[in-house]
Amino acid sequence: MRRLPTMLSLRLLSLCFFALGCASLSVVGALQSISSALGLSRAHVALLVPAFAVTFAVGAPALQVLVGHWRRRTLLLTGLLLMAAGLLGCAAAPGYPLLIAARVLTGFGAALVSPMVSALGVALVPTERQGHALAIVFLGMTMASVVGVPLASWCAATLGWRAMFGLIALLALLAAILVAILIDDASHGQAVQVRHIVDVFAHRPTAGSLAVTVLGLASLFTTYTMITPILRDRFHAGAPSISLALFIYGLAGVAGNRVAQYLALHWSSMRSVKLALALLVTGFATLFLAPGWLAMALLALLPWAVAVDVLLPAQQRRIVELRPDMRGLVLALNSSALFVGIAVGGALAGGVSTRWGLDALPLASIGLSALAWVALTLTAPREARGTLVPTS
């Protein structure tokens, strides 16, 4: 990448993550608009979320096998253009079947974008600064939840859901144009075969790290999926208070990204992941034990937000450290694990709350965080176990 200073290149890659985050998350705010416009039940429209997640989870490693040997810049551009095409398809879809098909196409594009953004970000900097670079790049996803999703929800309610999808498509196209003009990278990805995927899963530390991603995200989304009814029923929050709480959560996530950038320069990835899991448990325990005051709910949300922004880049860094010879593949698999965790957490949220009530969700999340800690500890390389020595 010769045309841009390193920091500007990382910011541009962060924009790509911002577009991906808006493409994946904003549909939640448009569910009611789509349901009303197409005469569909909310349950049917809600399938747009797992349609994207499952496509991403399957597509990320599959595409590495099919086209992982292409130039990384070409893969990123292809992913952004596929995302834009899928989003435009969503905007123009006359009915439910084509809407689902367009959502699947968007998921395939995102499955190329996520690992390539991370791989290019890592390639920009020396080894000791890779975690810091990943934290900067991942800020785009954080900003998508803080700024992009509320704006998309407003757009869906004000201009219509088709306009919302169209504007996000333009954002993906803008990111593609900037990458095409400003990023000059000739590096190629790796030629991946199915046996390489088998080898990654046979490598105990790498498989354990992927399990940590699944369990960590499942832990978060088991409770976060139902955070609106939790705030309403347990903490007596009205709609304005819920919006304020989620906005504060988003701002805390931005602060958490700054924490992640600092830790990436001074702590080992193992230590950062342990801190993130401990923060998740702290947040869930506070939510479960706190009296029904909204201020206590806000206090519980703060460590969650910081934890997520520490966990995800630290996990990306850790998995690259474990298998630097298969960087593109393990980053793709980690991206898949992230969306598998989100899907598992969403499913558990519905099942646990239906059977045992909303109060049981934080306990389920604590259990999943504990399992993530066990997976992290038992599958860590022997020389890394127990070490808390910062690395730089």
Order of alpha helices (4+ residues) and beta strands (2+ residues): alpha-alpha-alpha-alpha-alpha-alpha-alpha-alpha-alpha-alpha-alpha-alpha-alpha-alpha-alpha-alpha-alpha
